[in-house]
């Protein structure tokens, strides 16, 4: 049987017809039989139906993977919400500044599954150092900073004015978390302390814990709680 010679235009036309109507090939038993029986390089051409099933299986596997990823993210979000709710309830209980501060910077990390928490307040000081008046038990976890230091710390990755920052922690994290800290990622919350600027910082040894792609709604809520409770306890101490 003489081989039919087709021009490029004819080949493009046939291809476009098959792409537009695959059933022209798939539903034609004679055509499918010829394709299955056709050989190339000593091997039979793969059945088009098998190839179609294989592609559908690959797509299904991708969809299943995406589905599992979405479920995992949703579960993590629910778990994180529950953790923060427990943290808020814990912070509401103390009735004085020292007890509140202890809950905030010592007890809180374990409640939400991280390693470090720091409260930083700007004041009329020349260098970063431990704050007085918050109790000796908090040691260097409550920190006084010179004016402008908190904005500068937010500005490290080019966003000095945002209220919440999630990011990887570099060497600069020593300013907040101290030397030899395990922090690989950090969550920064800007606080308005009676017109003064404050920073509540969370640090995790997990580099993916505080990813810039994560949402910040929960942390914005939590920062508001910390801000209000801190103001209340500072006012109570002064009265």
C-alpha positions, 0 to 999 in steps of 0.5 A: 500500500502506497504511503500517502504523502501529506503537505505541512498544511494538510498535517496541520489541518488533520491535527487541528481536527483531531484536537477539536474532535478527539472522538473522531479517532477514539471512537473509530475502531478501525483507526484505533486498531491501526494505531495500536498495531502501528510500530515505530522503532520495533515497538508498538505505539502506545494505545491512545486510550492508555495515554489518556488514562495515564494523563487523567491519573496524573491530574488526579494525583496533582489535585489530591496533593493540592487537596491535602495541602489545603487541608493541612493549611486549614488544620494548622490555621485552626490549631493556631487560632486555638493556641492564641485564644488560650494565650489570650485567656492566660494573659487576662488572668494576672492582676498586676504588671509583674505577673502579666509580664511574666505570662507574656514573655516567659509562659506564652512561648510554650503555649503557642509552640515557639521558643522566644518572646520579647517585649521592647519599649522605646524610652529616653535611653542611649542603648538597648538594655533590660528594662527596670520595673517589670520584675527580676524574673523576666530578666532580659526579656523586657527591653528598653530601646532608644527612640527610633530603634523599633522602626529601624528594626522593622525597616530591615527588610524594607517595611518600616511602617507596617504593624505586623511583620513575618520574616526570617531572622538574621544576625540582626535578631540578636538585638531583640532576642540576644546572642546565641538565640535559636530564632530562625523566623520571627513575628513582630507586632508594633504596639502603641503604648500611650503614644510611645512605640512598643514591639512584641516579638515572637521567635521560632527555631522553625524557619518556616513558622513565621512565613511572610506569605502567611496571613496576619489577622490573628496576630493583629488581634493578638497585638491589640490584646497585648497593647490594651492589657499592657496599658491597663497594667502600666496605668495601675502601677502609676496610680 
